[in-house]
Each structure stands twice: as C-alpha cells, then as structure tokens.
Amino acid sequence: MVQLAGVNLTGFILPRWDQIFTVQADSSVTFSTNFQTNLTASIADGDDVATGVVVHGVGFGCLTEGAATAGFFDETATGTPRTADGMWLCGDFANGFPPQRIPCVNDTLTAQGTSLRQMARLFTFLAGDAPLVDGPSDEAMLDLVTKAVQRRHTFLDRDTTVQFS
C-alpha cells in the first residue's frame, strides 16, 4: 500500500463503516441514506462538500488501496511523474482532511487527479462486459455518471476559459 505522508493521519485512513452502511431488517447491508445522497451529489452534481463526506466515509487508505489493487495506480511511478500513469484521490476538496499530494505532469503537486488513460480505462470497465467490481455496482456507477451528463455536469466545463465540444 502507498504510504501516505502527513503530520497525523489518525482518523483519515480507515473507512467509517457506520457512516457508509446500514444493516437492513433482513440482514442485508446497503449504503446509508446520507452516504448515498452525498455520493449522488458528489458525482452527479460535482458538489465538493458532498465529495468531502464521501471521502471522509471511505478514508484515504481505502481509496488508495482500492485504486492500486484495481491497477489504477502504480505507486512505484510517483518519483517520475512524466511516466506515472494513475488515479489518485487523497484530498477531500478542503473539507478537513490533510491532503496527501503527489507529483503531476501538468500541474503542481496534486491531491486528486488521474491520467486520461486511466480514466478511459475506468469507463471501459464500467461500460464493458468484464465488470470492474460486479454487475450491479458497475451499473450503479454508470447511473451516477449518466445523471452527471443529464444534469449537464460534464467535468469539462469547470474552467470557462477552456472550450470543449
């Protein structure tokens, strides 16, 4: 696992299971209403406060390990950012966690970023026949991305000085 650097990361690494999940009467486990609401607002609306709630629930360690285990981040490449190719989320969009930054080719040190290749790979997994997680989970993620498009939150229109079509 990538070692995160910080003054004191106690409370920022592990998931907060009680904030993420709810056990139903039939003993099944689902996302809590609050977590699902914030997950939707985070992805479909790009809401930074909601994203912070999601990151706080999941934790930096789980996010980092999940990306690395799925092959979306090569921790050995961070020393050479020109060849690094990965997905990194160790910032909570200024919602209280100490951001953990790594080198980035086209920016300053970054706490959240991805390469085009890895983002395309993520969407290929989600839309393809080989599941990223499992069929229902992949469908749920695609539903959130579809909502983002329907709500005209396409991520490419954040900087009004850059024009995309």
C-alpha positions as semicolon CSV with decimal commas, in nm:
position;residue;x (nm);y (nm);z (nm)
1;M;0,000;0,000;0,000
2;V;0,114;0,352;-0,071
3;Q;0,243;0,517;0,243
4;L;0,066;0,845;0,299
5;A;0,270;1,130;0,443
6;G;0,122;1,366;0,696
7;V;0,158;1,513;1,040
8;N;-0,107;1,286;1,190
9;L;-0,331;1,078;0,968
10;T;-0,515;0,906;1,252
11;G;-0,882;0,913;1,158
12;F;-0,817;0,979;0,789
13;I;-0,701;0,637;0,667
14;L;-0,968;0,382;0,757
15;P;-1,332;0,374;0,647
16;R;-1,600;0,493;0,883
17;W;-1,825;0,193;0,831
18;D;-2,108;0,330;1,048
19;Q;-2,133;0,638;0,822
20;I;-2,130;0,439;0,498
21;F;-2,353;0,137;0,560
22;T;-2,686;0,049;0,714
23;V;-2,788;-0,305;0,809
24;Q;-3,142;-0,377;0,694
25;A;-3,402;-0,587;0,882
26;D;-3,328;-0,885;0,653
27;S;-2,955;-0,856;0,747
28;S;-2,859;-0,718;0,405
29;V;-2,625;-0,421;0,401
30;T;-2,683;-0,108;0,192
31;F;-2,536;0,239;0,173
32;S;-2,681;0,465;0,440
33;T;-2,926;0,724;0,311
34;N;-2,685;1,005;0,397
35;F;-2,391;0,838;0,221
36;Q;-2,596;0,758;-0,092
37;T;-2,728;1,116;-0,104
38;N;-2,375;1,255;-0,079
39;L;-2,237;1,003;-0,330
40;T;-2,502;1,113;-0,581
41;A;-2,438;1,483;-0,514
42;S;-2,064;1,425;-0,541
43;I;-2,070;1,250;-0,879
44;A;-2,387;1,375;-1,044
45;D;-2,353;1,736;-0,929
46;G;-1,982;1,773;-0,859
47;D;-2,058;1,906;-0,511
48;D;-1,731;1,948;-0,320
49;V;-1,890;1,933;0,026
50;A;-2,067;1,607;-0,066
51;T;-1,740;1,473;-0,206
52;G;-1,578;1,552;0,127
53;V;-1,845;1,348;0,309
54;V;-1,781;1,053;0,074
55;V;-1,402;1,076;0,112
56;H;-1,438;1,100;0,491
57;G;-1,659;0,792;0,494
58;V;-1,432;0,581;0,275
59;G;-1,097;0,710;0,403
60;F;-0,771;0,783;0,222
61;G;-0,630;0,438;0,288
62;C;-0,924;0,252;0,139
63;L;-0,934;0,485;-0,164
64;T;-0,561;0,447;-0,225
65;E;-0,555;0,072;-0,177
66;G;-0,865;0,028;-0,393
67;A;-0,712;0,221;-0,683
68;A;-0,380;0,038;-0,652
69;T;-0,539;-0,307;-0,621
70;A;-0,758;-0,245;-0,926
71;G;-0,449;-0,145;-1,124
72;F;-0,534;0,224;-1,147
73;F;-0,226;0,349;-0,963
74;D;0,138;0,245;-0,980
75;E;0,298;0,364;-0,658
76;T;0,647;0,296;-0,796
77;A;0,600;0,559;-1,068
78;T;0,538;0,862;-0,843
79;G;0,907;0,953;-0,840
80;T;0,896;1,001;-1,217
81;P;0,571;1,186;-1,285
82;R;0,639;1,208;-1,659
83;T;0,595;0,832;-1,679
84;A;0,344;0,792;-1,399
85;D;0,002;0,682;-1,508
86;G;-0,260;0,655;-1,244
87;M;-0,559;0,766;-1,044
88;W;-0,511;0,939;-0,708
89;L;-0,768;1,065;-0,458
90;C;-0,618;1,180;-0,131
91;G;-0,784;1,515;-0,095
92;D;-1,132;1,593;0,030
93;F;-1,182;1,925;-0,151
94;A;-1,099;2,138;0,157
95;N;-1,338;1,963;0,393
96;G;-1,094;1,899;0,678
97;F;-0,867;1,606;0,590
98;P;-0,499;1,691;0,535
99;P;-0,443;1,647;0,159
100;Q;-0,174;1,399;0,054
101;R;-0,009;1,527;-0,263
102;I;0,195;1,355;-0,533
103;P;0,381;1,489;-0,841
104;C;0,174;1,563;-1,150
105;V;0,293;1,615;-1,509
106;N;0,076;1,914;-1,600
107;D;0,011;2,075;-1,263
108;T;0,164;2,134;-0,923
109;L;0,159;1,859;-0,663
110;T;-0,193;1,716;-0,662
111;A;-0,421;1,559;-0,405
112;Q;-0,673;1,437;-0,662
113;G;-0,606;1,355;-1,022
114;T;-0,595;1,094;-1,294
115;S;-0,437;1,034;-1,628
116;L;-0,652;1,029;-1,937
117;R;-0,552;0,668;-1,995
118;Q;-0,669;0,553;-1,653
119;M;-0,997;0,747;-1,672
120;A;-1,068;0,593;-2,013
121;R;-0,981;0,253;-1,868
122;L;-1,226;0,308;-1,581
123;F;-1,510;0,394;-1,818
124;T;-1,419;0,100;-2,044
125;F;-1,450;-0,136;-1,747
126;L;-1,781;0,019;-1,640
127;A;-1,934;0,001;-1,988
128;G;-1,773;-0,328;-2,093
129;D;-1,851;-0,693;-2,043
130;A;-1,580;-0,752;-1,781
131;P;-1,703;-0,592;-1,459
132;L;-1,484;-0,358;-1,259
133;V;-1,647;-0,461;-0,929
134;D;-1,961;-0,657;-1,013
135;G;-2,256;-0,603;-1,245
136;P;-2,489;-0,422;-1,000
137;S;-2,210;-0,199;-0,863
138;D;-2,091;-0,108;-1,212
139;E;-2,450;-0,028;-1,318
140;A;-2,494;0,195;-1,011
141;M;-2,177;0,386;-1,101
142;L;-2,286;0,422;-1,464
143;D;-2,621;0,553;-1,337
144;L;-2,440;0,826;-1,139
145;V;-2,228;0,920;-1,441
146;T;-2,544;0,930;-1,658
147;K;-2,706;1,162;-1,403
148;A;-2,400;1,389;-1,425
149;V;-2,445;1,415;-1,802
150;Q;-2,821;1,471;-1,769
151;R;-2,760;1,746;-1,514
152;R;-2,501;1,895;-1,750
153;H;-2,219;1,838;-1,505
154;T;-1,966;1,705;-1,753
155;F;-1,648;1,794;-1,562
156;L;-1,506;1,958;-1,876
157;D;-1,691;2,285;-1,833
158;R;-1,546;2,390;-1,496
159;D;-1,292;2,631;-1,645
160;T;-1,479;2,878;-1,864
161;T;-1,156;2,985;-2,034
162;V;-1,124;2,639;-2,190
163;Q;-1,380;2,545;-2,454
164;F;-1,479;2,186;-2,525
165;S;-1,732;2,049;-2,770
